[in-house]
Amino acid sequence: MERPQPNRNAFLSSPAPVFPSSGDTIFYTEPVSEDPREELRRRRSTRRKQTLAALLDELIALKDDDFDIDSHRNGPDAPGKLTNIRCAPIVDDRLQNEGAALFELFNKRIRQVDTELLNFGNAVRPLGSSVGLISSSFQLRARLQQILHLFRENASDIFPDRVKRELVEPLKPLSSRKKSKTRLSRQGPTRQIRPYTELTSDLEQFPAQFELLAKDLVTFLHFLHDIPEFRDEGLNTSVLSFDTDLKYWASCLKEFKQQFQYPAIKRYVNDLTREMDEHLENIRDALRIFVKDGVSTIRTAQNHTQTGLQNLSTVATFFSGVTATTLQYSFDKIDTSKEHFVNMLWITSLVFSIASSINSQLAYHWRAAMYRSPRSAVPWWVSIWLTRTPLIFLVVSVMAFSAGLVTWTYSSGQGRLVTTSATIFTSFTSMALLAVAIWFACERWAFSKTKGSRWLGDIANDMKNQFLRSTGLIWVAEVPPKHVKRAATWGGTQVNRVTTGLYKASTFMLGSVAPSVRRGSSSSGSFAEEGYAFRSNGEPVLPLNSSRSEHSRRPSDVSYKSHARLSPLQPAIIEDQEMVTSPTEEKMPIIAQSSRPVPETPGPVTAAKKSWQRIGKKVIQSRVMTRPSSKSDPTSPRSPMRQATMLSAPERAMSDGSERFAAVRPSRLTFLIPALKKLQATQQLNEHSGLVRHMQFSPDGKYLASCSWDRTAIIWRVGEPFALHQLLAHPGEGFIGQVAWSPDGTKLLTKMHRRVKVWTLQGVCSKTINREHKVEAVAWMPSGRAFASVEHDHVFILDTQGNVKGSHYFERMEIHDVAFTPDEQRLLLVGTLQKSTDGLIPSKSRAEKRILVYDLTDQTVENQVPVLENVRDVTISSDGQVALVSYEDKAPPELWRLGLVRDEGRLTLLRTYMPSVQTNPPPPNAPPQTGAPTNLVEFAGPSYFGGKGDQFIICASKKGDIHIWDRESGLLLHSLRGANIVDESTEDLTCIAWGHNISGQFMFATATYDGMVRIWTAPAPPETQPPSRAESPTPSARYKHPSGIGVELESVKM
């Protein structure tokens, strides 16, 4: 019986070894042969198998040294020692959902741009010189398909349950279209089609594909600019901005070569889809506008040019026919030199007219061809021949024909009147034609010199004025015309005075005739005097003397109850309550009377009937206004407000944390949630008069330090109540941005703009350290012998006397914060990348930020992780195994594992901590929606570790919320409001600090914009040990509340 062989496939896929170790004993039985030679061969074979098994065991041990977490640790939970870590990511559900949603949005945007590019190619196909646009748009579509395929491969690796791989066939090139069978039969054997490139799935190709996409975008824009009839600045700006950002991302990603299989890099690449989405949306909108407006504009311009060429060809053809007909009268007369000259001129005119017609047709077909080269790629002599010669040849033909016509009048013996008239008129038209041609040429010259900034007339006026000043004729050109204009103005004024006097005299003499005319007017004229006018059919119109506002009223302001036409013989009474234009105006009817007697007509609507109508309207209105509404009546059974809870969404989420996990809960969380629910603000410290920028408890938990924008820092003695221990004043030294306790709790650092002060517990400033550059942050070394000063792209190691013990430079980085590992061998940094390795900066996207692991001994960067959010703070746990990274604004804090891979520090994302607050809760009867709108929390200051053994993650929001998570499982244990203990009003928070090593109770402090510092306390439960793997929930164990709220708990092996 042979020895069982190990499963090598299981070795490659399983994190735990499946082979027996070297210390294990494997028993197997085998029949013993009586032949000694056979027994010897069997023993030799057994030794070879044992040697191979031992070799496999050594390979497994090497694998475990590189990737296993717990196989070779120096004791359980050894503080200060980095453990070997596994490269597999641990991502929570929220990250999975957000990352998958980002990719799906990117996928949708790519497909929208692809559709617009396809529509663009179809729209520009009828245009001249469109083959470049069609080819570049097709190449751009193929490149976007490749980019989308790479992003899908990346997303399917980190979100395998949300994003699935798809088999995508690449776009075939334009030359690979199938030919018809008849054409293939005529051409004989088929031509070999150029193979197209398959889509690559290698994630290392991201930088190269970004650069190729930028190149394709520039090529597309170049072909678009070759069409001068339309220039789309929106599309131009969008493409150039996207091109800049693509080159920047490609340059940054080149620094992570051979690292695209790491989860942190994959997550960063997936986050780039958010930055690309805005660019793609702008390009999509610009393409839509171009297809809608630009293509029609270009087609109109090209059609106009082609129509002009057709008309020019028609004129030239017609003129060549006229010239050929006229030539018949003189071609056989060759006796004198004049007759020879006439034939020469008319034959020349005929040649140039035919050439003009042919060139016009040639230019027409050349401009209409989609495969023609753009004008920028055509030689100058070809461009001139096609665009300029048709008109020039026609002008030369006309002038030659005119000159021949004048010469023919002399050679044929015409009379003096005919010859003189022909000479004068021909000279006049020829000179005018020549002058216009010269003007056209000068306009072309002016455009080439000024690029359209000045007209030819302005240039000619400047030249004229310069000539007059240089010759002294400026007085003749300016002074006499000025006096002539003044005299003309005076004469016009005198004429106006005489005309006005004559008009007044005639009006005075004819004034007595007007009363008699008015007395002889008809009865309807009295209404005209009162300001009323009548139509031809007798209907009254607006008063003649009404104001402008009455004439300009809308038709809806005046309504008549009857639209029937009124006879001139009938009195018309038209009443309307809305005819009144002001409260003081009477509601009087408009009566149209006639001088002739009229028969008696039925009277208007009676007052009683009108009263009943008014009462009916009021009753209807009252019923409508008093109708009960189910939406506003809290007692209505249909009202959703009666069924909704009285708590808001945040309060419902915070109301009872114990019920949420009542079904199944780890034993270590049984006492934590009730204890945290007892947290309340017990004290309020009012010494600061300005915004509190930073706070920190001393390592022994006996003191609290706070700094404010009132230029003071305070050391508080922890107790019941808190007491002001020392007031550290900084008069005239600027705002204090940070306080930092030494590890032994005997010294305190206060950081200002370019200065760091060292204080003792007695409130004595032992040293003021001035720096040349702005100090971003300070951080003590765990031993307390020195501290780090972060200054732009340098980190200086200083002792308490200000002596520089070390300097570390980080090229192209602006460092924001640092933290030391407990063994002081490595430094964790967060900062912003100022520019890429190629010196590029982003156009619209956010600058890349990075988290770095720096070896202080070798002074090398061991690992760097790119992120897009504004990272500002980093804190390392007391055991040195994990780091908490905090961001600005609405980005949640993240927990990163700091471990070793081949003796180099490596960061691995564990989870994020993000509470979502639902702004508008859905109705109780509405179906549950996974994509309900949520309001992300805007965090106030950094987040910190809390509890014994750093078992909590605590953070505060600017709106006053305080959130506490379990670090191990990522569960939100408790959330509370930062309420004022005096009047229960909520106030905005600026920072938070947890008190460590305070026996018997939980304690943390919060601060507000007005300088208030509040102390929150609660009795600690009897069992608050740090989490252990034995008490951790199993991976992917899901706890579900009876209300339907599910929470997934993931185990974290520390």
KAURFEN-V68921 format. One record per helix or strand. SS is the DSSP state (A for helix, B for strand). FROM is the first residue (numbers start at 1). TO is the last residue. Records with the same first field share a line. If there is no record, write none. Layout:
SS: FROM-TO ; FROM-TO
This chain:
A: 8-13 ; 36-67 ; 93-124 ; 131-158 ; 174-176 ; 181-187 ; 203-225 ; 233-256 ; 263-327 ; 337-368 ; 375-377 ; 380-387 ; 389-411 ; 416-450 ; 456-471 ; 474-509 ; 512-519 ; 523-529 ; 548-551 ; 555-557 ; 577-579 ; 607-625 ; 640-643 ; 649-654 ; 657-660 ; 667-669 ; 672-677
B: 84-84 ; 534-534 ; 540-540 ; 572-574 ; 590-592 ; 680-685 ; 692-697 ; 703-708 ; 712-717 ; 723-729 ; 738-741 ; 747-751 ; 755-760 ; 765-770 ; 777-780 ; 787-791 ; 794-798 ; 804-809 ; 813-820 ; 826-833 ; 849-855 ; 860-867 ; 871-876 ; 882-887 ; 893-901 ; 904-913 ; 916-917 ; 935-936 ; 939-939 ; 944-946 ; 952-957 ; 961-966 ; 972-977 ; 979-979 ; 986-986 ; 989-994 ; 1001-1008 ; 1013-1019 ; 1037-1040 ; 1046-1049
